[in-house]
Amino acid sequence: MTTAPLTSAANYDGRALIAGQRVSALSAEVFDCISPVDGRTLTTVARCALADVDQAVAAARRAFDERHWCGMAPAQRKRVMMRFADLLIAHGDELAMMETLDMGKPIKYARVVDVNSAANCIRWYAEAVDKVYDEIAPTPSTALALITREPVGVVGVIVPWNYPMIMAAWKIAPALAAGNSVVLKPSEKSPLTALRMGDLALEAGIPPGVFNVVPGFGAEAGSPLALHMDVDCIAFTGSTRIGKQIHVMAGQSNLKRAWTELGGKSPNIVFADCPNLDKAVEAAVGSIFFNQGESCNAPSRLFVEASIKDRFLEKALVLVPGFAPGNPLDKATVMGAIVDQTQMNTVLRYIETGKTEGAKLLAGGEQVMKESGGCYVQPTIFDGVSNDMTIAREEIFGPVLSVLSFTDAAEVVRQANQSAYGLQAGVWTADLNKAMGVARALRAGTVHVNQYDEDDITVPFGGYKQSGVGRDKSLHAFDKYTETKTTWIRIDSPV
Ligand code: NAD
């Protein structure tokens, strides 16, 4: 594989951002930031721990108490955040390259999906700042009750590596728009764009200390943030296993508000009367292989009505070679590298488990491009999967599709819901009654009907059950980062 020269990589600054300054960890410790594209070390990154988190939280608290940001007129806060979004776009090529090198996604998507979505998210919440009104309660005329929303204070944000910029933006945008100060802990597997976003926020005019970034490992930098007595809210996206610990840490410390966006094992149900089989096949295959299958909402359990299953799979297998992994820096590549060796080995282990438990491997199943030094796995499809197999129950977070078949609508809904998760689901049918009935019965935060790719910042994103607590995106996200205050005013009117 020929990899493009990385002219700017040597300049990637891996130091933390605290109180408006790029600083090394107090311990001076660093960790290597290794690219899954070809195994090269991109840079070293500050290995933040308790003492650094303490400093970042203190800076955030100071900034909040000084009110330079939360006390700013909403229209002015909006202008600063709009500049922040503009700067992301202006630095789009640089950020996209960083994201691709850091976590392996194809460059073509890093630019048009990740950079644009992150900027759009920041712009959308900026726009909302001076348009959302507070309330006056319908009380008797002898009193006035104002119901106002106030920022919660210091918000800790912990995010994963699959969409580093977008996951960060979904949380920092509403949190900052509401007037909070933020301490962001990016994943140790993809810390670079978060740090660069911090630089650009400062350049846009977000005051020092309002937005801090502390890179590091979960147990060393994430836990101190979730346990911190001066953090008012912790917003977490990541695995269900760690999400449960976040709620415990919130309870063990100061009962900070804890919001968790967690894993998924989303069912995608295709009935025989599906209005457009080709589209259903394209969506089923395209959605599980997009981002190397490293998407929380990927439809990883495909239920196809038995009478059309063979035809469906024939069409699916024709599409699979189009998703063969390639060099993520090549603009033609649609499937890139798995984020690191550890995650690749996890995916390969699940593939072995699928075979051992009796599922039929129809496509893929192997690590490829080993000579590149990177982490690449073939797009993989298993047929003959049953809902109790490990590959149907557990989130693989890789390019692996499990195909199940069904004959009865009630039974398929029961199986679709028989999961610890409830993030998203899909249903394909030309029968509106069936579509609505199934959509209502599915226990998921989002149900897609006759498509699986609609998405917009205007709609909430989050799950039922162990897919987490709370919703990102839309105006509902403000609920997570604001306290509701009632102020009673006595009116002793002389007239
Ligand atoms: P992860 O839970 O391992 O890590 C997520 C973040 O938590 C990282 O920053 C990590 O350093 C940190 N962390 C790890 N241990 C910690 C600890 N003990 N205390 C505090 N922080 C800790 O998850 P991951 O592998 O980075 O991401 C993949 C997971 O994220 C998948 O389960 C996926 O479904 C989920 N995800 C969910 C959504 C959603 O919106 N529901 C979106 C994207 C990803």
Residues whose N, C-alpha, C, O or C-beta is under 5 A from the ligand:
A	BS01	NAD	I158 V159 P160 W161 K185 P186 S187 E188 G216 F217 G218 A219 G222 S223 T237 G238 S239 T240 I242 E261 L262 G263 G264 C296 S467
